[in-house]
Amino acid sequence: MRRLAIIAALALSACATTPAANPQDAFWANLSAHCGKAFPGKLASDEAADADFKGRPMMMHVRSCTDSEIRIPFHVGHREADGKWDRSRTWVITRTTTGLRLKHDHRHEDGSEDKLTQYGGDTATPGSANAQSFPVDAESIALFRREGRAASVTNVWEVEISDKSAANPHFAYVLRRTGENARFFRVEFDLTTTVVAPPPWGG
């Protein structure tokens, strides 16, 4: 009986000292599981500022994945059935020493960088396996102010990724802004359907 009690105590001790799984590692794994695949999407929010996105075909492509970086081009199609797409945007998620970082790589059709590019932020909390939040960083705030985009200095971006076992798995990209320049922008992508994606501009 005493031996059983000792074994039970050791088991409880082991549980108490085993660190919980890192939700950012789980998020990374959930996203990496779709590497190489592209998915159709659409605008899921309804603000006047985003009227130009309404009704336009969209796709996101988990194009490349390493242990330290995931690149996700985001393409927006024309309303006209001309086969043309705006391929200027790529979301870049990287690991840092303290968490995860989201940056926006914006390019012109010739591959050169847009003047408003490489902005984003770092996670401030562990988040979850299905959602991470990226408050704007100081470098991006300086860029926005320099380029006359002061309304963006309170930006918070969010990325959602369902577990593969979810009933309706999706990927979502969200921009939130509070205060007098409040903004909510959300695009969602259906992870049950794949499409063929062209390369991003410059990539």
VENTA-V797966 format. One line per field, one symbol per residue. ss: DSSP state (h for helix, s for strand, l for the rest). phi: phi as a letter, one per 30 degrees, with the letter a starting at -180 (. if undefined). A space follows every 10 residues. Layout:
# VENTA-V797966
ss->???
phi->???
This chain:
# VENTA-V797966
ss->lhhhhhhhhh hhhhhhhlll llhhhhhhhh hhlllllsss sssllllhhh hhhllllsss ssssslllss ssssssslll llllssssss ssssslllls ssssssslll llslllllss ssllllllll sssssslhhh hhhhhhlllh hhhhlsssss slllllllls ssssssslhh hlssssssss ssssslllll lll
phi->.ddddddddd ddddddcddd eddddddedd dddcejcbbd badccbcedc edddicdbab bddbbbdbbb cbdbcbdddd dcicbdcdcb dbcbdbdclb bcbcccbddd jddddcahcl acdcbdibdc abcbdecddd edddddcice dddcebcbbc bddddddbdb bbcbcbbcid ceabbbbbbd dcbcbccddd dib
